[in-house]
């Protein structure tokens, strides 16, 4: 049975404790927070399904937290969050759970520090998963085309908890501004500038062919859907990773073509 089926059936009740377990209980209607009290040294440390459940739970609750970071959540921000859920390929049941998590993230007493500490532990500090999580948060924050100062400050604080350097956040933000993670983006389209293709890959136009190829291969490996699922990305969220690999490939091919 997948993590999703177990979550619906309450089978995670004795596997996940802490703030993520409490949030899962709210999202799925079970008392998940009565389970394991310690994060380190458990028998389920390498459980892929547990990591997937933690990823899903943290993703949508933190999305709500960031939306509320400027003091209020507008109807537009709620609509944009729904658009991100649709882009991630969630079915109606998963969206219902995601909405509950989003709502919890908006609460004044949301334990962001504890949630981030547990999330980092549950993902075993896997950089590819943590980066994917951060990309999704950036996509949500940028869904209206604007990064509000309060959202940026919240993201910087989250990066500190996750061990992500500020420079990496800035690079990811530049990639998103160039169209990375945007539905319908086509780096090969005539209206897409060559400069955007470089920004999407996060490289300088002065980069030599060898460095460009190295960056391309690294990004393709980081976003490879099968690798991400194996490391703990929920299978139901694979659509986003698949589209990103297509964007990376299209941007790389556009640059290669321009270089002859």
Backbone as CSV, one residue per row, in Angstrom:
resi,resn,N_x,N_y,N_z,CA_x,CA_y,CA_z,C_x,C_y,C_z
1,UNK,0.846,-1.190,0.000,0.000,0.000,0.000,0.888,1.249,0.000
2,UNK,0.528,2.264,-0.764,1.312,3.488,-0.829,1.122,4.301,0.446
3,UNK,1.997,5.327,0.628,1.872,6.192,1.802,0.504,6.845,1.855
4,UNK,-0.044,7.164,0.672,-1.347,7.843,0.622,-2.445,6.935,1.176
5,UNK,-2.424,5.671,0.740,-3.419,4.729,1.241,-3.273,4.493,2.732
6,UNK,-2.035,4.424,3.205,-1.808,4.228,4.636,-2.262,5.442,5.438
7,UNK,-2.026,6.623,4.879,-2.441,7.833,5.580,-3.956,7.886,5.723
8,UNK,-4.660,7.539,4.645,-6.121,7.537,4.696,-6.632,6.503,5.693
9,UNK,-5.917,5.387,5.789,-6.354,4.321,6.687,-5.854,4.448,8.105
10,UNK,-5.008,5.444,8.345,-4.502,5.653,9.701,-3.322,4.790,10.074
11,UNK,-2.709,4.104,9.101,-1.613,3.197,9.395,-0.318,3.912,9.738
12,UNK,-0.282,5.246,9.597,0.902,5.988,9.997,0.845,6.376,11.477
13,UNK,-0.190,5.932,12.171,-0.399,6.349,13.548,0.766,6.081,14.482
14,UNK,1.529,5.021,14.218,2.626,4.696,15.116,3.973,4.893,14.425
15,UNK,3.990,5.684,13.381,5.235,5.888,12.649,5.745,7.314,12.723
16,UNK,4.857,8.279,12.726,5.273,9.673,12.675,4.741,10.419,13.887
17,UNK,5.646,10.992,14.661,5.252,11.819,15.788,5.600,13.265,15.521
18,UNK,5.722,14.057,16.564,6.126,15.438,16.411,5.093,16.287,15.690
19,UNK,5.466,17.514,15.302,4.525,18.430,14.655,4.007,17.924,13.316
20,UNK,4.826,17.207,12.553,4.344,16.678,11.276,3.281,15.610,11.508
21,UNK,3.457,14.797,12.536,2.434,13.799,12.865,1.129,14.452,13.261
22,UNK,1.220,15.548,14.035,0.011,16.266,14.435,-0.700,16.856,13.225
23,UNK,0.072,17.417,12.292,-0.509,17.994,11.077,-1.148,16.919,10.210
24,UNK,-0.500,15.758,10.122,-1.081,14.649,9.362,-2.411,14.225,9.967
25,UNK,-2.475,14.241,11.291,-3.721,13.873,11.950,-4.861,14.791,11.561
26,UNK,-4.568,16.086,11.449,-5.584,17.057,11.043,-5.977,16.847,9.588
27,UNK,-4.976,16.619,8.746,-5.232,16.488,7.305,-5.986,15.221,6.957
28,UNK,-5.700,14.135,7.678,-6.284,12.844,7.317,-7.271,12.302,8.339
29,UNK,-7.472,13.039,9.431,-8.497,12.648,10.384,-8.124,11.517,11.312
30,UNK,-6.816,11.390,11.632,-6.368,10.343,12.548,-5.447,10.946,13.603
31,UNK,-5.228,10.238,14.682,-4.354,10.727,15.751,-2.915,10.297,15.495
32,UNK,-2.315,10.840,14.437,-0.953,10.446,14.087,0.078,10.934,15.103
33,UNK,-0.251,11.968,15.856,0.737,12.525,16.759,0.947,11.691,18.023
34,UNK,0.266,10.576,18.157,0.448,9.757,19.355,1.585,8.758,19.189
35,UNK,2.226,8.755,18.014,3.229,7.742,17.714,4.612,8.070,18.223
36,UNK,5.603,7.849,17.383,6.994,7.961,17.776,7.329,9.349,18.283
37,UNK,7.948,9.427,19.446,8.274,10.721,20.023,9.633,11.237,19.612
38,UNK,10.550,10.355,19.250,11.899,10.767,18.900,12.097,10.683,17.394
39,UNK,12.865,11.648,16.857,13.103,11.667,15.419,14.327,10.849,15.040
40,UNK,15.270,10.753,15.948,16.518,10.074,15.626,16.472,8.627,16.106
41,UNK,17.096,7.744,15.335,17.291,6.383,15.768,16.083,5.481,15.679
42,UNK,15.041,5.915,14.986,13.864,5.071,14.838,14.100,3.952,13.848
43,UNK,13.223,2.941,13.893,13.370,1.811,12.986,12.905,2.135,11.579
44,UNK,12.291,3.314,11.395,11.711,3.647,10.097,12.502,4.725,9.375
45,UNK,13.783,4.932,9.787,14.574,6.039,9.254,14.676,6.062,7.751
46,UNK,14.690,4.891,7.120,14.852,4.826,5.667,13.542,4.464,4.971
47,UNK,12.459,4.628,5.649,11.166,4.278,5.081,10.760,5.322,4.045
48,UNK,10.738,4.907,2.779,10.412,5.830,1.695,9.014,6.415,1.846
49,UNK,8.066,5.581,2.245,6.690,6.051,2.364,6.558,7.086,3.468
50,UNK,7.289,6.889,4.541,7.261,7.872,5.629,7.824,9.209,5.155
51,UNK,8.907,9.160,4.390,9.494,10.387,3.858,8.518,11.083,2.919
52,UNK,7.823,10.296,2.104,6.843,10.877,1.185,5.722,11.575,1.938
53,UNK,5.253,10.948,2.999,4.186,11.545,3.806,4.661,12.839,4.456
54,UNK,5.901,12.846,4.951,6.458,14.048,5.573,6.617,15.161,4.552
55,UNK,7.036,14.817,3.344,7.217,15.812,2.286,5.886,16.475,1.940
56,UNK,4.869,15.673,1.729,3.553,16.194,1.387,3.027,17.105,2.499
57,UNK,3.143,16.638,3.737,2.612,17.378,4.881,3.320,18.715,5.057
58,UNK,4.649,18.699,4.979,5.404,19.944,5.139,5.156,20.901,3.985
59,UNK,5.070,20.377,2.776,4.923,21.228,1.597,3.720,22.148,1.700
60,UNK,2.561,21.614,2.016,1.341,22.423,1.959,1.091,23.214,3.236
61,UNK,1.570,22.724,4.362,1.424,23.533,5.575,2.352,24.743,5.524
62,UNK,3.567,24.547,5.054,4.509,25.663,4.954,4.065,26.645,3.866
63,UNK,3.421,26.146,2.835,2.879,27.030,1.805,1.883,28.009,2.425
64,UNK,1.049,27.521,3.339,0.109,28.386,4.035,0.819,29.368,4.943
65,UNK,1.881,28.910,5.598,2.659,29.776,6.489,3.266,30.943,5.714
66,UNK,3.826,30.666,4.552,4.450,31.725,3.756,3.400,32.704,3.234
67,UNK,2.250,32.168,2.828,1.174,33.041,2.340,0.718,34.012,3.428
68,UNK,0.764,33.570,4.694,0.308,34.405,5.814,1.425,35.310,6.336
69,UNK,2.629,35.177,5.795,3.778,35.884,6.359,3.652,37.402,6.316
70,UNK,2.837,37.927,5.401,2.659,39.379,5.334,1.489,39.855,6.188
71,UNK,0.921,38.950,7.010,-0.132,39.338,7.937,-1.525,38.890,7.552
72,UNK,-1.763,38.598,6.287,-3.083,38.149,5.850,-2.939,37.295,4.590
73,UNK,-3.961,36.478,4.352,-3.989,35.653,3.142,-5.156,36.139,2.290
74,UNK,-4.843,36.653,1.130,-5.873,37.205,0.251,-6.553,36.093,-0.540
75,UNK,-7.758,36.344,-1.047,-8.424,35.360,-1.909,-7.555,34.992,-3.112
76,UNK,-6.778,35.965,-3.585,-5.883,35.700,-4.717,-4.815,34.691,-4.343
77,UNK,-4.257,34.803,-3.146,-3.227,33.861,-2.709,-3.802,32.458,-2.555
78,UNK,-5.048,32.361,-2.096,-5.694,31.052,-1.986,-5.899,30.452,-3.376
79,UNK,-6.318,31.296,-4.314,-6.521,30.822,-5.686,-5.205,30.352,-6.295
80,UNK,-4.139,31.086,-6.010,-2.833,30.724,-6.551,-2.317,29.427,-5.933
81,UNK,-2.608,29.219,-4.648,-2.230,27.961,-3.995,-2.956,26.793,-4.654
82,UNK,-4.226,27.004,-4.983,-4.999,25.969,-5.684,-4.375,25.663,-7.040
83,UNK,-3.881,26.710,-7.715,-3.253,26.520,-9.022,-1.984,25.679,-8.896
84,UNK,-1.219,25.897,-7.822,-0.009,25.107,-7.596,-0.385,23.650,-7.339
85,UNK,-1.445,23.426,-6.568,-1.903,22.056,-6.304,-2.286,21.365,-7.609
86,UNK,-2.933,22.117,-8.481,-3.319,21.541,-9.774,-2.094,21.219,-10.610
87,UNK,-1.111,22.134,-10.595,0.103,21.920,-11.371,0.865,20.692,-10.875
88,UNK,0.813,20.455,-9.576,1.517,19.309,-9.006,0.804,17.992,-9.304
89,UNK,-0.382,18.070,-9.900,-1.075,16.856,-10.315,-1.870,16.171,-9.228
90,UNK,-2.294,16.904,-8.198,-3.039,16.278,-7.105,-4.470,15.967,-7.521
91,UNK,-4.952,14.803,-7.094,-6.359,14.489,-7.349,-7.236,15.200,-6.312
92,UNK,-8.553,15.018,-6.417,-9.473,15.768,-5.556,-9.271,15.444,-4.078
93,UNK,-9.010,14.181,-3.742,-8.816,13.806,-2.342,-7.544,14.417,-1.774
94,UNK,-6.481,14.397,-2.568,-5.218,14.962,-2.110,-5.333,16.478,-1.965
95,UNK,-6.093,17.095,-2.848,-6.282,18.547,-2.743,-7.025,18.896,-1.456
96,UNK,-7.988,18.075,-1.098,-8.739,18.327,0.135,-7.802,18.289,1.344
97,UNK,-6.904,17.321,1.375,-5.934,17.230,2.471,-4.945,18.388,2.410
98,UNK,-4.518,18.750,1.197,-3.586,19.859,1.030,-4.207,21.165,1.521
99,UNK,-5.499,21.355,1.257,-6.191,22.571,1.721,-6.205,22.642,3.250
100,UNK,-6.426,21.499,3.910,-6.426,21.478,5.372,-5.040,21.841,5.908
101,UNK,-4.011,21.318,5.269,-2.644,21.625,5.691,-2.324,23.099,5.459
102,UNK,-2.765,23.630,4.318,-2.563,25.039,4.003,-3.218,25.911,5.076
103,UNK,-4.413,25.531,5.477,-5.138,26.278,6.504,-4.394,26.248,7.830
104,UNK,-3.844,25.085,8.189,-3.088,24.979,9.438,-1.839,25.849,9.400
105,UNK,-1.204,25.919,8.229,-0.009,26.749,8.097,-0.289,28.221,8.317
106,UNK,-1.526,28.633,8.097,-1.902,30.042,8.274,-2.133,30.416,9.730
107,UNK,-2.234,29.425,10.608,-2.562,29.706,12.006,-1.431,30.478,12.689
108,UNK,-1.801,31.331,13.636,-0.834,32.202,14.307,0.209,31.419,15.096
109,UNK,-0.153,30.214,15.568,0.779,29.428,16.382,1.430,28.291,15.595
110,UNK,1.472,28.410,14.270,2.098,27.352,13.465,3.568,27.211,13.864
111,UNK,4.003,26.003,14.252,5.372,25.810,14.772,6.402,25.638,13.652
112,UNK,6.662,26.700,12.913,7.515,26.601,11.733,8.915,26.068,12.060
113,UNK,9.510,26.499,13.167,10.858,26.042,13.507,10.888,24.538,13.730
114,UNK,9.910,24.042,14.503,9.858,22.606,14.790,9.527,21.799,13.539
115,UNK,8.620,22.323,12.707,8.254,21.629,11.472,9.460,21.498,10.553
116,UNK,10.243,22.558,10.432,11.413,22.516,9.551,12.499,21.586,10.093
117,UNK,12.677,21.585,11.401,13.674,20.670,11.976,13.287,19.220,11.723
118,UNK,12.000,18.912,11.921,11.565,17.537,11.710,11.601,17.184,10.219
119,UNK,11.197,18.115,9.375,11.218,17.855,7.932,12.628,17.529,7.465
120,UNK,13.605,18.286,7.912,14.990,18.033,7.506,15.438,16.650,7.968
121,UNK,15.017,16.267,9.185,15.372,14.949,9.701,14.670,13.838,8.925
122,UNK,13.383,14.015,8.654,12.604,12.977,7.967,13.084,12.770,6.527
123,UNK,13.633,13.816,5.893,14.166,13.673,4.530,15.629,13.249,4.552
124,UNK,16.166,13.026,5.757,17.550,12.583,5.920,18.530,13.548,5.266
125,UNK,18.137,14.824,5.270,18.974,15.909,4.737,19.346,15.698,3.271
126,UNK,18.494,15.025,2.547,18.750,14.796,1.122,18.568,16.109,0.364
127,UNK,19.653,16.590,-0.211,19.634,17.918,-0.823,18.657,18.018,-1.993
128,UNK,18.504,16.941,-2.762,17.590,16.999,-3.907,16.143,17.172,-3.450
129,UNK,15.766,16.474,-2.376,14.405,16.608,-1.860,14.183,17.986,-1.252
130,UNK,15.161,18.460,-0.499,15.042,19.770,0.135,14.948,20.862,-0.923
131,UNK,15.741,20.731,-1.996,15.678,21.731,-3.062,14.318,21.694,-3.762
132,UNK,13.780,20.487,-3.976,12.469,20.375,-4.623,11.402,21.030,-3.752
133,UNK,11.491,20.823,-2.448,10.570,21.454,-1.509,10.655,22.971,-1.625
134,UNK,11.887,23.497,-1.662,12.082,24.941,-1.743,11.577,25.487,-3.073
135,UNK,11.790,24.753,-4.158,11.302,25.189,-5.464,9.779,25.327,-5.461
136,UNK,9.097,24.373,-4.843,7.636,24.429,-4.791,7.173,25.639,-3.974
137,UNK,7.873,25.923,-2.867,7.515,27.098,-2.069,7.729,28.387,-2.866
138,UNK,8.806,28.437,-3.638,9.068,29.604,-4.484,8.013,29.735,-5.576
139,UNK,7.619,28.601,-6.154,6.576,28.629,-7.182,5.287,29.221,-6.621
140,UNK,4.951,28.826,-5.396,3.733,29.345,-4.775,3.867,30.834,-4.485
141,UNK,5.032,31.246,-3.953,5.241,32.651,-3.623,5.268,33.527,-4.873
142,UNK,5.730,32.938,-5.998,5.857,33.685,-7.248,4.676,33.470,-8.183
143,UNK,3.660,32.784,-7.702,2.541,32.452,-8.592,1.859,33.682,-9.161
144,UNK,1.918,34.796,-8.426,1.311,36.034,-8.930,2.345,36.936,-9.608
145,UNK,3.566,36.398,-9.811,4.605,37.156,-10.496,5.376,38.106,-9.604
146,UNK,5.064,38.127,-8.314,5.712,39.061,-7.385,6.150,38.317,-6.125
147,UNK,7.378,38.613,-5.678,7.849,38.081,-4.406,7.750,39.196,-3.373
148,UNK,6.817,39.060,-2.436,6.639,40.096,-1.422,7.771,40.013,-0.394
149,UNK,8.219,41.154,0.133,9.338,41.170,1.091,9.133,40.219,2.273
150,UNK,7.921,40.150,2.801,7.662,39.268,3.944,7.822,37.799,3.536
151,UNK,7.399,37.475,2.321,7.558,36.101,1.832,9.036,35.771,1.657
152,UNK,9.795,36.720,1.141,11.228,36.494,0.951,11.919,36.279,2.295
153,UNK,11.536,37.068,3.295,12.129,36.916,4.613,11.772,35.559,5.221
154,UNK,10.521,35.128,5.031,10.111,33.816,5.536,10.896,32.700,4.860
155,UNK,11.101,32.830,3.551,11.859,31.818,2.814,13.315,31.779,3.257
156,UNK,13.888,32.936,3.518,15.279,32.974,3.981,15.414,32.280,5.346
157,UNK,14.432,32.492,6.214,14.453,31.839,7.517,14.326,30.324,7.365
158,UNK,13.451,29.889,6.470,13.268,28.464,6.204,14.554,27.856,5.665
159,UNK,15.229,28.578,4.772,16.495,28.091,4.222,17.530,27.900,5.328
160,UNK,17.520,28.798,6.311,18.446,28.659,7.423,18.213,27.364,8.183
161,UNK,16.947,27.001,8.379,16.621,25.744,9.061,17.035,24.530,8.233
162,UNK,16.980,24.666,6.930,17.247,23.528,6.042,18.691,23.445,5.582
163,UNK,19.510,24.391,6.000,20.914,24.369,5.599,21.136,24.816,4.172
164,UNK,20.232,25.659,3.657,20.345,26.167,2.291,20.941,27.572,2.337
165,UNK,22.005,27.797,1.584,22.660,29.105,1.563,21.779,30.137,0.870
166,UNK,21.898,31.388,1.295,21.117,32.470,0.698,21.392,32.586,-0.794
167,UNK,22.632,32.322,-1.195,22.998,32.403,-2.619,22.232,31.376,-3.438
168,UNK,21.985,30.201,-2.879,21.234,29.178,-3.587,19.774,29.591,-3.743
169,UNK,19.216,30.207,-2.714,17.844,30.708,-2.815,17.751,31.766,-3.909
170,UNK,18.725,32.660,-3.961,18.731,33.708,-4.984,18.823,33.105,-6.380
171,UNK,19.653,32.055,-6.523,19.804,31.411,-7.834,18.489,30.753,-8.250
172,UNK,17.827,30.079,-7.327,16.546,29.444,-7.637,15.492,30.493,-7.992
173,UNK,15.540,31.622,-7.298,14.589,32.691,-7.590,14.803,33.228,-9.008
174,UNK,16.063,33.367,-9.400,16.380,33.826,-10.758,15.875,32.838,-11.801
175,UNK,16.017,31.546,-11.515,15.533,30.518,-12.428,14.017,30.603,-12.579
176,UNK,13.328,30.832,-11.461,11.876,30.922,-11.527,11.423,32.150,-12.302
177,UNK,12.116,33.262,-12.128,11.757,34.470,-12.869,11.912,34.261,-14.368
178,UNK,12.824,33.356,-14.746,13.044,33.067,-16.160,12.038,32.059,-16.712
179,UNK,11.187,31.509,-15.855,10.151,30.593,-16.320,10.243,29.188,-15.783
180,UNK,11.268,28.878,-14.971,11.425,27.532,-14.434,10.251,27.193,-13.527
181,UNK,9.607,26.057,-13.807,8.481,25.627,-13.000,7.164,26.261,-13.377
182,UNK,7.167,27.052,-14.460,5.929,27.704,-14.880,5.205,26.836,-15.890
183,UNK,3.938,26.610,-15.671,3.146,25.776,-16.578,3.135,26.393,-17.978
184,UNK,3.326,25.560,-18.979,3.259,26.026,-20.355,4.530,26.681,-20.855
185,UNK,5.583,26.736,-19.996,6.829,27.370,-20.429,7.510,26.509,-21.485
186,UNK,8.002,27.152,-22.518,8.693,26.444,-23.594,9.946,27.226,-23.956
187,UNK,11.091,26.746,-23.506,12.343,27.459,-23.742,12.712,27.524,-25.207
188,UNK,12.101,26.673,-26.039,12.429,26.678,-27.460,11.532,27.635,-28.249
189,UNK,10.535,28.223,-27.577,9.614,29.113,-28.275,10.338,30.373,-28.736
190,UNK,9.887,30.931,-29.842,10.556,32.079,-30.439,10.575,33.283,-29.502
191,UNK,9.503,33.436,-28.720,9.409,34.613,-27.856,10.283,34.496,-26.616
192,UNK,10.859,33.315,-26.362,11.723,33.121,-25.211,13.132,33.575,-25.557
193,UNK,13.695,34.456,-24.765,15.020,34.978,-25.052,16.099,33.980,-24.665
194,UNK,17.228,34.113,-25.317,18.376,33.271,-24.997,18.833,33.557,-23.576
195,UNK,18.706,34.802,-23.166,19.090,35.179,-21.800,18.246,34.438,-20.773
196,UNK,16.947,34.282,-21.048,16.075,33.531,-20.138,16.514,32.077,-20.033
197,UNK,16.964,31.513,-21.153,17.422,30.122,-21.145,18.630,29.963,-20.221
198,UNK,19.549,30.939,-20.273,20.704,30.900,-19.366,20.240,31.035,-17.911
199,UNK,19.330,31.967,-17.671,18.839,32.172,-16.307,18.105,30.939,-15.798
200,UNK,17.365,30.271,-16.677,16.636,29.072,-16.264,17.595,27.981,-15.804
201,UNK,18.756,27.913,-16.447,19.751,26.922,-16.032,20.617,27.432,-14.885
202,UNK,20.496,28.728,-14.580,21.284,29.293,-13.489,22.751,29.424,-13.818
203,UNK,23.080,29.686,-15.088,24.473,29.839,-15.502,24.687,31.182,-16.188
204,UNK,25.934,31.616,-16.206,26.318,32.862,-16.868,26.439,32.630,-18.369
205,UNK,26.174,33.651,-19.140,26.333,33.524,-20.592,27.793,33.302,-20.971
206,UNK,28.704,33.660,-20.066,30.135,33.484,-20.333,30.615,32.069,-20.019
207,UNK,29.755,31.225,-19.494,30.154,29.855,-19.146,30.608,29.098,-20.391
208,UNK,31.702,28.348,-20.253,32.170,27.574,-21.406,31.298,26.336,-21.604
209,UNK,31.493,25.661,-22.722,30.647,24.514,-23.070,30.722,23.410,-22.022
210,UNK,31.923,23.188,-21.481,32.091,22.114,-20.499,31.303,22.415,-19.220
211,UNK,31.386,23.658,-18.745,30.654,24.035,-17.526,29.148,24.019,-17.763
212,UNK,28.741,24.448,-18.957,27.328,24.435,-19.302,26.779,23.011,-19.278
213,UNK,27.519,22.106,-19.865,27.095,20.700,-19.914,27.053,20.102,-18.505
214,UNK,28.041,20.457,-17.693,28.089,19.955,-16.319,26.865,20.422,-15.536
215,UNK,26.493,21.700,-15.690,25.318,22.247,-15.008,24.048,21.562,-15.489
216,UNK,23.965,21.374,-16.796,22.797,20.708,-17.381,22.626,19.304,-16.810
217,UNK,23.686,18.544,-16.775,23.607,17.173,-16.262,23.240,17.162,-14.779
218,UNK,23.783,18.108,-14.017,23.465,18.178,-12.589,21.987,18.482,-12.372
219,UNK,21.454,19.447,-13.119,20.045,19.797,-12.984,19.133,18.652,-13.418
220,UNK,19.504,17.964,-14.483,18.699,16.831,-14.939,18.692,15.720,-13.898
221,UNK,19.849,15.501,-13.265,19.934,14.467,-12.230,19.124,14.858,-11.004
222,UNK,19.187,16.140,-10.607,18.460,16.614,-9.427,16.955,16.510,-9.607
223,UNK,16.485,16.663,-10.842,15.037,16.696,-11.097,14.521,15.436,-11.782
224,UNK,15.360,14.419,-11.893,14.923,13.178,-12.526,13.787,12.575,-11.703
225,UNK,12.605,12.433,-12.282,11.435,11.968,-11.517,11.655,10.662,-10.770
226,UNK,12.233,9.669,-11.423,12.421,8.364,-10.773,13.359,8.470,-9.572
227,UNK,14.423,9.267,-9.727,15.371,9.430,-8.619,14.716,10.148,-7.448
228,UNK,13.904,11.156,-7.743,13.238,11.900,-6.683,12.237,11.029,-5.928
229,UNK,11.485,10.218,-6.650,10.528,9.322,-6.003,11.264,8.317,-5.127
230,UNK,12.386,7.806,-5.623,13.170,6.839,-4.848,13.687,7.456,-3.554
231,UNK,13.935,8.766,-3.576,14.459,9.438,-2.392,13.365,9.958,-1.463
232,UNK,12.105,9.938,-1.932,11.026,10.314,-1.042,10.031,11.316,-1.565
233,UNK,10.128,11.722,-2.846,9.101,12.607,-3.399,7.825,11.788,-3.609
234,UNK,6.677,12.270,-3.119,5.437,11.516,-3.344,5.191,11.301,-4.839
235,UNK,4.836,10.076,-5.202,4.623,9.759,-6.612,3.539,10.640,-7.234
236,UNK,2.575,11.045,-6.401,1.475,11.855,-6.910,1.925,13.264,-7.285
237,UNK,3.157,13.640,-6.927,3.672,14.970,-7.232,4.747,14.934,-8.310
238,UNK,4.772,13.850,-9.072,5.835,13.642,-10.046,5.691,14.539,-11.280
239,UNK,4.480,15.014,-11.537,4.224,15.829,-12.732,5.134,17.048,-12.784
240,UNK,5.306,17.711,-11.651,6.126,18.915,-11.592,7.568,18.612,-11.960
241,UNK,8.125,17.532,-11.411,9.508,17.161,-11.696,9.681,16.807,-13.170
242,UNK,8.704,16.112,-13.745,8.782,15.728,-15.155,8.813,16.958,-16.055
243,UNK,7.946,17.927,-15.777,7.904,19.134,-16.598,9.179,19.952,-16.448
244,UNK,9.769,19.938,-15.265,11.001,20.689,-15.060,12.154,20.098,-15.854
245,UNK,12.235,18.772,-15.939,13.298,18.171,-16.748,13.117,18.540,-18.219
246,UNK,11.880,18.636,-18.672,11.620,19.042,-20.054,12.055,20.489,-20.282
247,UNK,11.817,21.348,-19.304,12.231,22.749,-19.411,13.753,22.874,-19.432
248,UNK,14.413,22.108,-18.567,15.874,22.137,-18.504,16.469,21.698,-19.843
249,UNK,15.926,20.623,-20.391,16.421,20.117,-21.667,16.200,21.120,-22.789
250,UNK,15.015,21.743,-22.829,14.707,22.710,-23.891,15.620,23.927,-23.800
251,UNK,15.892,24.409,-22.586,16.770,25.566,-22.415,18.190,25.223,-22.850
252,UNK,18.652,24.050,-22.488,20.010,23.623,-22.858,20.147,23.502,-24.373
253,UNK,19.149,22.930,-25.009,19.200,22.763,-26.455,19.158,24.109,-27.178
254,UNK,18.408,25.064,-26.634,18.343,26.390,-27.228,19.723,27.064,-27.160
255,UNK,20.398,26.933,-26.022,21.731,27.522,-25.870,22.723,26.842,-26.792
256,UNK,22.672,25.515,-26.860,23.592,24.776,-27.744,23.404,25.190,-29.200
257,UNK,22.148,25.348,-29.594,21.854,25.754,-30.973,22.414,27.144,-31.259
258,UNK,22.304,28.031,-30.270,22.818,29.392,-30.468,24.330,29.430,-30.587
259,UNK,24.987,28.441,-29.986,26.450,28.379,-30.009,26.979,27.633,-31.238
260,UNK,26.040,27.082,-32.007,26.463,26.371,-33.212,26.983,25.000,-32.902
